[in-house]
Amino acid sequence: MDKRYPGLVVPDLISNTFHLYIISHRLRLLLLAELKDQAEGEFLPVSIYNHKGRVAEEDYSIANIFRAVECVDRSRSEFTESAIKPGQISILNRLQLDPERIPPEPRLFRLKEKPALLIIRGDLRARLEEAGITGANYVGMGDKCMFV
């Protein structure tokens, strides 16, 4: 379905234009085990269809993470503020967070200023990489990026 993943291999995290986090059963179980009750979210079942209209994978979910933290360091980040929603970020080019505004317990949360963006703590990222989770793209703090 994607040239980076030949054949009928479907990655653990599927990118899409709707900014939904579509995840495999394997990734869902890993998140549930790692986050326990910290996830503050829900997993909504979905099926993945291939280009021929056939079900390629049935046991996928939309990961809807509820927790949102307002923690963008606006003086060190590069972004365009939304003209429609004041306080929200419409385009993000470089992200810096204010560690003083991040509670110590969440390892995964939404960015309140840009809710479609998930923030993942380094130890959880290492665990996902160790487990061989596919399809995830990580951007480090302060790295150039382009999130619309």
VEXDOKOL-777579 format. One record per residue: residue in three letters; residue number from 1; x, y, z of N, C-alpha, C, O, CB in turn. Coordinates in nm, 3 decimals, padded with zeros to 5 digits. Glycine has a CB too. Example, Ala and Ser with C-alpha at 12.3 -4.5 7.8 and 13.67 -1.06 7.14 Angstrom:
BEGIN
(site 'ALA' 1 (01.319 -00.569 00.780) (01.230 -00.450 00.780) (01.320 -00.330 00.780) (01.424 -00.332 00.846) (01.131 -00.447 00.905))
(site 'SER' 2 (01.285 -00.225 00.708) (01.367 -00.106 00.714) (01.290 00.003 00.787) (01.341 00.114 00.804) (01.408 -00.060 00.572))
REM end
This chain:
BEGIN
(site 'MET' 1 (00.081 -00.119 00.000) (00.000 00.000 00.000) (00.085 00.125 00.000) (00.037 00.233 -00.035) (-00.092 00.000 00.118))
(site 'ASP' 2 (00.212 00.113 00.039) (00.305 00.226 00.038) (00.438 00.170 -00.010) (00.478 00.061 00.031) (00.317 00.293 00.181))
(site 'LYS' 3 (00.507 00.244 -00.096) (00.633 00.195 -00.153) (00.737 00.163 -00.046) (00.824 00.079 -00.068) (00.689 00.296 -00.250))
(site 'ARG' 4 (00.728 00.231 00.070) (00.823 00.203 00.178) (00.795 00.069 00.243) (00.881 00.014 00.312) (00.819 00.314 00.283))
(site 'TYR' 5 (00.674 00.015 00.224) (00.632 -00.113 00.283) (00.572 -00.199 00.173) (00.450 -00.199 00.154) (00.528 -00.090 00.401))
(site 'PRO' 6 (00.656 -00.272 00.099) (00.608 -00.348 -00.016) (00.512 -00.461 00.024) (00.512 -00.508 00.137) (00.725 -00.405 -00.092))
(site 'GLY' 7 (00.431 -00.502 -00.072) (00.338 -00.611 -00.049) (00.220 -00.566 00.034) (00.179 -00.450 00.027) (00.407 -00.727 00.020))
(site 'LEU' 8 (00.165 -00.657 00.111) (00.048 -00.627 00.192) (00.085 -00.594 00.336) (00.001 -00.608 00.426) (-00.047 -00.742 00.189))
(site 'VAL' 9 (00.206 -00.552 00.359) (00.249 -00.515 00.493) (00.189 -00.380 00.529) (00.205 -00.282 00.456) (00.404 -00.512 00.503))
(site 'VAL' 10 (00.120 -00.375 00.642) (00.060 -00.250 00.689) (00.138 -00.208 00.814) (00.154 -00.289 00.906) (-00.095 -00.267 00.720))
(site 'PRO' 11 (00.188 -00.084 00.821) (00.268 -00.041 00.937) (00.184 -00.033 01.064) (00.061 -00.033 01.060) (00.333 00.094 00.909))
(site 'ASP' 12 (00.253 -00.025 01.176) (00.186 -00.015 01.307) (00.117 00.120 01.327) (00.018 00.129 01.398) (00.286 -00.038 01.418))
(site 'LEU' 13 (00.170 00.223 01.265) (00.110 00.356 01.271) (00.092 00.405 01.129) (00.189 00.417 01.053) (00.199 00.457 01.355))
(site 'ILE' 14 (-00.033 00.433 01.092) (-00.064 00.470 00.954) (-00.082 00.621 00.945) (-00.168 00.678 01.012) (-00.191 00.397 00.905))
(site 'SER' 15 (-00.001 00.684 00.860) (-00.013 00.828 00.836) (-00.137 00.853 00.751) (-00.174 00.772 00.666) (00.114 00.884 00.767))
(site 'ASN' 16 (-00.200 00.968 00.774) (-00.318 01.003 00.696) (-00.339 01.154 00.701) (-00.282 01.222 00.786) (-00.444 00.929 00.749))
(site 'THR' 17 (-00.420 01.204 00.610) (-00.442 01.348 00.599) (-00.542 01.401 00.701) (-00.562 01.522 00.711) (-00.488 01.382 00.461))
(site 'PHE' 18 (-00.605 01.312 00.776) (-00.704 01.355 00.875) (-00.642 01.376 01.014) (-00.714 01.410 01.108) (-00.815 01.253 00.884))
(site 'HIS' 19 (-00.511 01.357 01.026) (-00.440 01.370 01.154) (-00.495 01.274 01.259) (-00.501 01.307 01.378) (-00.450 01.514 01.205))
(site 'LEU' 20 (-00.535 01.156 01.215) (-00.580 01.051 01.307) (-00.463 00.958 01.332) (-00.381 00.934 01.243) (-00.704 00.974 01.251))
(site 'TYR' 21 (-00.456 00.905 01.452) (-00.351 00.809 01.486) (-00.411 00.671 01.474) (-00.471 00.619 01.568) (-00.294 00.834 01.630))
(site 'ILE' 22 (-00.394 00.610 01.355) (-00.446 00.476 01.327) (-00.335 00.378 01.360) (-00.229 00.380 01.298) (-00.496 00.462 01.178))
(site 'ILE' 23 (-00.363 00.291 01.458) (-00.257 00.204 01.511) (-00.296 00.057 01.505) (-00.414 00.021 01.506) (-00.224 00.244 01.655))
(site 'SER' 24 (-00.195 -00.027 01.499) (-00.215 -00.172 01.497) (-00.251 -00.224 01.635) (-00.237 -00.155 01.736) (-00.089 -00.243 01.445))
(site 'HIS' 25 (-00.298 -00.348 01.636) (-00.328 -00.417 01.762) (-00.201 -00.425 01.847) (-00.205 -00.406 01.968) (-00.386 -00.559 01.735))
(site 'ARG' 26 (-00.090 -00.454 01.782) (00.038 -00.466 01.852) (00.077 -00.336 01.921) (00.119 -00.337 02.036) (00.149 -00.508 01.754))
(site 'LEU' 27 (00.062 -00.224 01.850) (00.095 -00.094 01.909) (-00.005 -00.059 02.020) (00.034 -00.004 02.123) (00.095 00.016 01.801))
(site 'ARG' 28 (-00.131 -00.090 01.999) (-00.232 -00.063 02.103) (-00.198 -00.137 02.232) (-00.204 -00.079 02.340) (-00.373 -00.105 02.053))
(site 'LEU' 29 (-00.163 -00.266 02.221) (-00.127 -00.343 02.340) (-00.003 -00.287 02.408) (00.004 -00.282 02.531) (-00.103 -00.490 02.303))
(site 'LEU' 30 (00.094 -00.245 02.329) (00.216 -00.188 02.385) (00.185 -00.057 02.459) (00.235 -00.035 02.569) (00.319 -00.163 02.274))
(site 'LEU' 31 (00.103 00.029 02.399) (00.066 00.154 02.465) (-00.011 00.128 02.594) (00.013 00.193 02.695) (-00.017 00.241 02.371))
(site 'LEU' 32 (-00.103 00.034 02.590) (-00.180 00.002 02.711) (-00.089 -00.050 02.822) (-00.107 -00.015 02.939) (-00.289 -00.103 02.679))
(site 'ALA' 33 (00.009 -00.133 02.786) (00.101 -00.187 02.885) (00.195 -00.080 02.940) (00.223 -00.077 03.060) (00.183 -00.301 02.825))
(site 'GLU' 34 (00.243 00.007 02.853) (00.340 00.108 02.893) (00.276 00.224 02.968) (00.332 00.276 03.065) (00.413 00.159 02.773))
(site 'LEU' 35 (00.158 00.266 02.923) (00.097 00.386 02.979) (00.003 00.356 03.094) (-00.026 00.444 03.176) (00.024 00.459 02.872))
(site 'LYS' 36 (-00.046 00.235 03.101) (-00.144 00.194 03.202) (-00.259 00.293 03.202) (-00.325 00.308 03.099) (-00.079 00.184 03.343))
(site 'ASP' 37 (-00.287 00.360 03.310) (-00.400 00.452 03.314) (-00.362 00.594 03.272) (-00.446 00.684 03.274) (-00.459 00.454 03.453))
(site 'GLN' 38 (-00.237 00.616 03.234) (-00.193 00.750 03.195) (-00.241 00.791 03.057) (-00.239 00.910 03.025) (-00.044 00.758 03.199))
(site 'ALA' 39 (-00.285 00.696 02.976) (-00.321 00.727 02.837) (-00.437 00.826 02.829) (-00.441 00.910 02.739) (-00.358 00.600 02.763))
(site 'GLU' 40 (-00.530 00.818 02.924) (-00.645 00.908 02.922) (-00.701 00.919 02.782) (-00.714 01.029 02.728) (-00.605 01.046 02.975))
(site 'GLY' 41 (-00.734 00.808 02.725) (-00.786 00.808 02.589) (-00.871 00.687 02.562) (-00.909 00.612 02.653) (-00.674 00.816 02.489))
(site 'GLU' 42 (-00.900 00.669 02.433) (-00.981 00.555 02.391) (-00.925 00.503 02.260) (-00.854 00.573 02.189) (-01.130 00.594 02.376))
(site 'PHE' 43 (-00.959 00.379 02.230) (-00.917 00.315 02.107) (-01.043 00.273 02.032) (-01.118 00.187 02.077) (-00.823 00.194 02.133))
(site 'LEU' 44 (-01.064 00.334 01.917) (-01.185 00.311 01.837) (-01.151 00.216 01.723) (-01.061 00.246 01.644) (-01.244 00.445 01.783))
(site 'PRO' 45 (-01.221 00.102 01.711) (-01.185 00.001 01.610) (-01.209 00.049 01.467) (-01.309 00.116 01.438) (-01.264 -00.126 01.634))
(site 'VAL' 46 (-01.117 00.014 01.378) (-01.130 00.042 01.235) (-01.073 -00.076 01.156) (-00.993 -00.154 01.208) (-01.057 00.174 01.196))
(site 'SER' 47 (-01.114 -00.087 01.031) (-01.056 -00.185 00.939) (-00.981 -00.108 00.832) (-01.018 00.003 00.796) (-01.167 -00.277 00.875))
(site 'ILE' 48 (-00.875 -00.168 00.782) (-00.792 -00.106 00.678) (-00.819 -00.180 00.547) (-00.806 -00.303 00.540) (-00.639 -00.110 00.717))
(site 'TYR' 49 (-00.856 -00.104 00.444) (-00.883 -00.162 00.313) (-00.767 -00.134 00.219) (-00.705 -00.027 00.226) (-01.015 -00.106 00.255))
(site 'ASN' 50 (-00.737 -00.229 00.131) (-00.630 -00.210 00.034) (-00.685 -00.140 -00.091) (-00.803 -00.105 -00.097) (-00.565 -00.345 -00.004))
(site 'HIS' 51 (-00.600 -00.121 -00.189) (-00.638 -00.050 -00.311) (-00.742 -00.125 -00.395) (-00.802 -00.067 -00.485) (-00.516 -00.024 -00.395))
(site 'LYS' 52 (-00.763 -00.253 -00.366) (-00.864 -00.331 -00.438) (-00.997 -00.336 -00.363) (-01.090 -00.406 -00.404) (-00.813 -00.472 -00.462))
(site 'GLY' 53 (-01.005 -00.262 -00.253) (-01.129 -00.259 -00.175) (-01.148 -00.378 -00.083) (-01.257 -00.399 -00.031) (-01.244 -00.252 -00.267))
(site 'ARG' 54 (-01.044 -00.456 -00.064) (-01.050 -00.571 00.026) (-00.992 -00.534 00.162) (-00.905 -00.448 00.172) (-00.975 -00.692 -00.034))
(site 'VAL' 55 (-01.042 -00.599 00.266) (-00.989 -00.574 00.401) (-00.847 -00.626 00.407) (-00.822 -00.745 00.385) (-01.078 -00.641 00.510))
(site 'ALA' 56 (-00.752 -00.536 00.437) (-00.612 -00.575 00.452) (-00.581 -00.606 00.598) (-00.505 -00.698 00.627) (-00.518 -00.462 00.400))
(site 'GLU' 57 (-00.640 -00.531 00.689) (-00.621 -00.551 00.833) (-00.750 -00.515 00.905) (-00.809 -00.410 00.879) (-00.501 -00.466 00.887))
(site 'GLU' 58 (-00.794 -00.600 00.995) (-00.917 -00.574 01.069) (-00.893 -00.519 01.209) (-00.976 -00.444 01.261) (-00.998 -00.700 01.079))
(site 'ASP' 59 (-00.783 -00.555 01.270) (-00.762 -00.525 01.411) (-00.678 -00.399 01.431) (-00.573 -00.402 01.496) (-00.695 -00.642 01.480))
(site 'TYR' 60 (-00.724 -00.288 01.375) (-00.659 -00.159 01.393) (-00.753 -00.068 01.472) (-00.872 -00.095 01.483) (-00.621 -00.094 01.256))
(site 'SER' 61 (-00.697 00.038 01.526) (-00.778 00.131 01.606) (-00.734 00.274 01.578) (-00.621 00.300 01.536) (-00.766 00.100 01.757))
(site 'ILE' 62 (-00.826 00.365 01.603) (-00.790 00.506 01.608) (-00.758 00.534 01.754) (-00.842 00.514 01.841) (-00.907 00.601 01.553))
(site 'ALA' 63 (-00.636 00.580 01.781) (-00.596 00.615 01.917) (-00.636 00.759 01.941) (-00.580 00.851 01.882) (-00.441 00.595 01.939))
(site 'ASN' 64 (-00.733 00.779 02.027) (-00.781 00.912 02.059) (-00.733 00.946 02.200) (-00.792 00.905 02.299) (-00.938 00.921 02.049))
(site 'ILE' 65 (-00.625 01.021 02.207) (-00.565 01.060 02.335) (-00.633 01.187 02.382) (-00.635 01.288 02.311) (-00.410 01.080 02.322))
(site 'PHE' 66 (-00.689 01.183 02.502) (-00.765 01.296 02.555) (-00.678 01.405 02.617) (-00.704 01.524 02.600) (-00.864 01.247 02.658))
(site 'ARG' 67 (-00.574 01.363 02.688) (-00.496 01.460 02.766) (-00.426 01.559 02.674) (-00.358 01.520 02.579) (-00.393 01.389 02.853))
(site 'ALA' 68 (-00.443 01.688 02.703) (-00.377 01.794 02.628) (-00.306 01.885 02.728) (-00.361 01.921 02.831) (-00.480 01.875 02.541))
(site 'VAL' 69 (-00.183 01.921 02.695) (-00.103 02.006 02.783) (-00.063 02.132 02.706) (-00.014 02.124 02.593) (00.024 01.929 02.835))
(site 'GLU' 70 (-00.085 02.246 02.769) (-00.045 02.375 02.711) (00.097 02.403 02.756) (00.120 02.445 02.870) (-00.143 02.491 02.754))
(site 'CYS' 71 (00.193 02.380 02.667) (00.332 02.389 02.711) (00.430 02.440 02.606) (00.551 02.426 02.623) (00.377 02.255 02.757))
(site 'VAL' 72 (00.381 02.498 02.497) (00.470 02.551 02.394) (00.546 02.670 02.448) (00.486 02.761 02.506) (00.390 02.590 02.266))
(site 'ASP' 73 (00.677 02.670 02.429) (00.759 02.786 02.460) (00.751 02.876 02.337) (00.826 02.857 02.241) (00.909 02.747 02.497))
(site 'ARG' 74 (00.662 02.972 02.340) (00.634 03.055 02.222) (00.752 03.143 02.183) (00.764 03.180 02.066) (00.513 03.143 02.249))
(site 'SER' 75 (00.838 03.177 02.275) (00.952 03.263 02.241) (01.062 03.187 02.167) (01.140 03.248 02.094) (01.009 03.326 02.368))
(site 'ARG' 76 (01.069 03.055 02.185) (01.175 02.976 02.122) (01.126 02.889 02.006) (01.207 02.830 01.934) (01.241 02.888 02.225))
(site 'SER' 77 (00.994 02.879 01.987) (00.936 02.799 01.879) (00.914 02.886 01.757) (00.907 03.008 01.767) (00.803 02.734 01.924))
(site 'GLU' 78 (00.904 02.822 01.641) (00.873 02.892 01.516) (00.740 02.840 01.466) (00.726 02.720 01.439) (00.986 02.874 01.409))
(site 'PHE' 79 (00.641 02.929 01.453) (00.507 02.886 01.415) (00.428 03.003 01.360) (00.467 03.119 01.373) (00.434 02.823 01.533))
(site 'THR' 80 (00.314 02.969 01.299) (00.216 03.068 01.256) (00.091 03.043 01.338) (00.039 02.932 01.342) (00.187 03.059 01.102))
(site 'GLU' 81 (00.044 03.148 01.403) (-00.077 03.133 01.484) (-00.199 03.130 01.393) (-00.201 03.195 01.289) (-00.089 03.248 01.587))
(site 'SER' 82 (-00.298 03.055 01.434) (-00.422 03.044 01.358) (-00.497 03.177 01.358) (-00.513 03.241 01.462) (-00.510 02.934 01.416))
(site 'ALA' 83 (-00.542 03.218 01.240) (-00.624 03.339 01.229) (-00.767 03.311 01.274) (-00.840 03.403 01.313) (-00.623 03.393 01.085))
(site 'ILE' 84 (-00.807 03.185 01.268) (-00.943 03.145 01.303) (-00.958 03.116 01.451) (-01.059 03.151 01.513) (-00.985 03.024 01.223))
(site 'LYS' 85 (-00.856 03.052 01.509) (-00.859 03.015 01.651) (-00.741 03.078 01.723) (-00.633 03.019 01.727) (-00.857 02.860 01.668))
(site 'PRO' 86 (-00.759 03.197 01.779) (-00.649 03.262 01.851) (-00.594 03.171 01.962) (-00.669 03.106 02.034) (-00.696 03.396 01.911))
(site 'GLY' 87 (-00.461 03.169 01.973) (-00.396 03.083 02.072) (-00.356 02.948 02.015) (-00.270 02.880 02.071) (-00.486 03.063 02.190))
(site 'GLN' 88 (-00.419 02.908 01.905) (-00.386 02.781 01.840) (-00.278 02.803 01.735) (-00.265 02.912 01.680) (-00.512 02.718 01.776))
(site 'ILE' 89 (-00.201 02.700 01.708) (-00.096 02.705 01.607) (-00.150 02.642 01.480) (-00.203 02.530 01.483) (00.034 02.631 01.656))
(site 'SER' 90 (-00.138 02.712 01.367) (-00.183 02.654 01.241) (-00.068 02.585 01.167) (-00.086 02.477 01.110) (-00.246 02.762 01.151))
(site 'ILE' 91 (00.050 02.646 01.168) (00.168 02.587 01.103) (00.283 02.589 01.203) (00.314 02.693 01.261) (00.207 02.664 00.972))
(site 'LEU' 92 (00.344 02.473 01.223) (00.454 02.461 01.317) (00.582 02.428 01.241) (00.587 02.329 01.167) (00.425 02.353 01.424))
(site 'ASN' 93 (00.686 02.512 01.258) (00.814 02.491 01.189) (00.927 02.449 01.281) (01.026 02.391 01.235) (00.853 02.617 01.117))
(site 'ARG' 94 (00.915 02.477 01.409) (01.015 02.434 01.507) (00.945 02.440 01.643) (00.881 02.539 01.677) (01.146 02.526 01.504))
(site 'LEU' 95 (00.960 02.333 01.719) (00.890 02.326 01.848) (00.989 02.320 01.963) (01.083 02.240 01.964) (00.798 02.205 01.851))
(site 'GLN' 96 (00.965 02.405 02.060) (01.034 02.400 02.188) (00.926 02.400 02.295) (00.832 02.479 02.289) (01.136 02.521 02.206))
(site 'LEU' 97 (00.939 02.313 02.392) (00.842 02.306 02.501) (00.900 02.371 02.626) (01.022 02.377 02.643) (00.802 02.161 02.531))
(site 'ASP' 98 (00.812 02.419 02.711) (00.850 02.475 02.841) (00.838 02.363 02.943) (00.726 02.330 02.982) (00.762 02.599 02.880))
(site 'PRO' 99 (00.948 02.304 02.987) (00.943 02.189 03.078) (00.873 02.219 03.210) (00.820 02.129 03.274) (01.082 02.140 03.106))
(site 'GLU' 100 (00.872 02.345 03.251) (00.805 02.383 03.376) (00.654 02.366 03.368) (00.587 02.352 03.471) (00.837 02.528 03.411))
(site 'ARG' 101 (00.599 02.365 03.247) (00.454 02.355 03.228) (00.408 02.214 03.197) (00.288 02.191 03.176) (00.411 02.447 03.118))
(site 'ILE' 102 (00.501 02.118 03.193) (00.466 01.979 03.162) (00.461 01.899 03.292) (00.562 01.890 03.363) (00.568 01.916 03.061))
(site 'PRO' 103 (00.346 01.840 03.325) (00.339 01.755 03.445) (00.437 01.638 03.431) (00.465 01.595 03.319) (00.194 01.704 03.468))
(site 'PRO' 104 (00.488 01.584 03.541) (00.590 01.479 03.532) (00.538 01.344 03.484) (00.615 01.264 03.431) (00.653 01.462 03.665))
(site 'GLU' 105 (00.409 01.315 03.502) (00.361 01.180 03.474) (00.329 01.146 03.329) (00.350 01.031 03.292) (00.242 01.156 03.553))
(site 'PRO' 106 (00.280 01.235 03.244) (00.241 01.185 03.112) (00.360 01.154 03.023) (00.454 01.233 03.013) (00.153 01.286 03.043))
(site 'ARG' 107 (00.354 01.038 02.958) (00.456 00.999 02.862) (00.406 01.020 02.719) (00.483 01.012 02.623) (00.497 00.853 02.883))
(site 'LEU' 108 (00.276 01.046 02.708) (00.213 01.070 02.579) (00.096 01.165 02.600) (00.009 01.140 02.684) (00.166 00.936 02.513))
(site 'PHE' 109 (00.093 01.274 02.523) (-00.017 01.369 02.536) (-00.027 01.454 02.409) (00.065 01.459 02.328) (00.003 01.460 02.660))
(site 'ARG' 110 (-00.141 01.518 02.394) (-00.161 01.611 02.283) (-00.106 01.748 02.321) (-00.100 01.783 02.438) (-00.311 01.622 02.245))
(site 'LEU' 111 (-00.067 01.822 02.221) (-00.023 01.959 02.241) (-00.148 02.047 02.237) (-00.215 02.052 02.133) (00.083 02.004 02.133))
(site 'LYS' 112 (-00.180 02.114 02.345) (-00.304 02.192 02.351) (-00.310 02.300 02.243) (-00.416 02.329 02.190) (-00.318 02.256 02.488))
(site 'GLU' 113 (-00.196 02.357 02.212) (-00.191 02.463 02.111) (-00.203 02.409 01.968) (-00.233 02.485 01.876) (-00.061 02.540 02.125))
(site 'LYS' 114 (-00.181 02.279 01.950) (-00.196 02.212 01.820) (-00.240 02.068 01.848) (-00.158 01.977 01.847) (-00.062 02.215 01.735))
(site 'PRO' 115 (-00.370 02.049 01.874) (-00.420 01.920 01.923) (-00.397 01.799 01.833) (-00.400 01.686 01.881) (-00.564 01.931 01.947))
(site 'ALA' 116 (-00.373 01.820 01.705) (-00.347 01.706 01.617) (-00.207 01.648 01.639) (-00.176 01.541 01.585) (-00.363 01.749 01.471))
(site 'LEU' 117 (-00.125 01.715 01.715) (00.014 01.673 01.737) (00.029 01.602 01.870) (-00.009 01.656 01.975) (00.108 01.794 01.730))
(site 'LEU' 118 (00.084 01.482 01.867) (00.112 01.407 01.990) (00.256 01.430 02.031) (00.347 01.432 01.948) (00.083 01.256 01.971))
(site 'ILE' 119 (00.275 01.446 02.161) (00.409 01.459 02.219) (00.437 01.329 02.293) (00.355 01.281 02.371) (00.420 01.585 02.316))
(site 'ILE' 120 (00.554 01.273 02.268) (00.591 01.146 02.330) (00.724 01.166 02.403) (00.819 01.220 02.347) (00.602 01.031 02.223))
(site 'ARG' 121 (00.729 01.121 02.527) (00.850 01.133 02.606) (00.957 01.036 02.555) (00.923 00.931 02.500) (00.821 01.108 02.756))
(site 'GLY' 122 (01.082 01.071 02.572) (01.194 00.993 02.519) (01.197 00.848 02.562) (01.232 00.761 02.482) (01.321 01.057 02.559))
(site 'ASP' 123 (01.160 00.819 02.687) (01.164 00.680 02.732) (01.058 00.595 02.663) (01.082 00.477 02.637) (01.145 00.674 02.883))
(site 'LEU' 124 (00.942 00.653 02.633) (00.840 00.578 02.560) (00.882 00.561 02.414) (00.859 00.455 02.355) (00.703 00.650 02.568))
(site 'ARG' 125 (00.943 00.663 02.357) (00.994 00.650 02.220) (01.095 00.535 02.212) (01.089 00.454 02.120) (01.060 00.782 02.173))
(site 'ALA' 126 (01.186 00.528 02.307) (01.286 00.422 02.308) (01.219 00.285 02.316) (01.263 00.190 02.251) (01.383 00.440 02.426))
(site 'ARG' 127 (01.114 00.275 02.395) (01.041 00.148 02.409) (00.974 00.109 02.277) (00.976 -00.008 02.239) (00.935 00.159 02.521))
(site 'LEU' 128 (00.915 00.206 02.207) (00.851 00.179 02.078) (00.954 00.137 01.973) (00.930 00.046 01.894) (00.773 00.302 02.030))
(site 'GLU' 129 (01.069 00.204 01.973) (01.175 00.167 01.879) (01.229 00.028 01.910) (01.254 -00.051 01.819) (01.289 00.270 01.884))
(site 'GLU' 130 (01.246 -00.001 02.039) (01.294 -00.134 02.081) (01.197 -00.242 02.036) (01.240 -00.352 02.001) (01.311 -00.139 02.234))
(site 'ALA' 131 (01.068 -00.214 02.037) (00.966 -00.311 01.997) (00.953 -00.322 01.845) (00.880 -00.407 01.796) (00.832 -00.272 02.057))
(site 'GLY' 132 (01.025 -00.236 01.771) (01.021 -00.241 01.625) (00.892 -00.186 01.565) (00.850 -00.231 01.458) (01.039 -00.382 01.579))
(site 'ILE' 133 (00.831 -00.090 01.631) (00.709 -00.028 01.581) (00.740 00.042 01.449) (00.837 00.118 01.440) (00.649 00.072 01.685))
(site 'THR' 134 (00.658 00.017 01.347) (00.681 00.074 01.215) (00.582 00.186 01.185) (00.472 00.190 01.241) (00.670 -00.036 01.108))
(site 'GLY' 135 (00.623 00.277 01.097) (00.536 00.384 01.050) (00.545 00.513 01.130) (00.491 00.615 01.087) (00.397 00.337 01.052))
(site 'ALA' 136 (00.613 00.511 01.243) (00.623 00.631 01.327) (00.737 00.720 01.279) (00.845 00.672 01.245) (00.645 00.592 01.475))
(site 'ASN' 137 (00.712 00.849 01.276) (00.815 00.949 01.245) (00.827 01.041 01.365) (00.728 01.099 01.410) (00.780 01.029 01.114))
(site 'TYR' 138 (00.947 01.053 01.416) (00.970 01.135 01.535) (01.047 01.261 01.496) (01.135 01.257 01.410) (01.048 01.055 01.643))
(site 'VAL' 139 (01.012 01.370 01.558) (01.083 01.497 01.538) (01.133 01.540 01.676) (01.054 01.553 01.769) (00.991 01.608 01.471))
(site 'GLY' 140 (01.261 01.563 01.687) (01.319 01.604 01.815) (01.290 01.748 01.848) (01.264 01.829 01.759) (01.467 01.582 01.813))
(site 'MET' 141 (01.294 01.780 01.975) (01.274 01.918 02.019) (01.373 02.009 01.950) (01.492 01.981 01.948) (01.287 01.931 02.172))
(site 'GLY' 142 (01.324 02.118 01.893) (01.409 02.217 01.829) (01.446 02.186 01.685) (01.505 02.270 01.618) (01.531 02.232 01.906))
(site 'ASP' 143 (01.411 02.066 01.636) (01.440 02.032 01.498) (01.346 02.106 01.403) (01.232 02.135 01.439) (01.429 01.880 01.476))
(site 'LYS' 144 (01.394 02.137 01.284) (01.308 02.196 01.183) (01.202 02.092 01.146) (01.231 01.973 01.137) (01.391 02.241 01.057))
(site 'CYS' 145 (01.080 02.139 01.125) (00.970 02.050 01.090) (00.867 02.129 01.010) (00.885 02.248 00.985) (00.906 01.987 01.217))
(site 'MET' 146 (00.760 02.063 00.970) (00.651 02.131 00.898) (00.523 02.055 00.928) (00.488 01.960 00.858) (00.679 02.138 00.743))
(site 'PHE' 147 (00.454 02.099 01.032) (00.324 02.041 01.068) (00.217 02.143 01.036) (00.219 02.255 01.087) (00.319 02.000 01.219))
(site 'VAL' 148 (00.123 02.103 00.952) (00.015 02.192 00.912) (-00.115 02.146 00.976) (-00.219 02.207 00.956) (00.001 02.198 00.758))
REM end
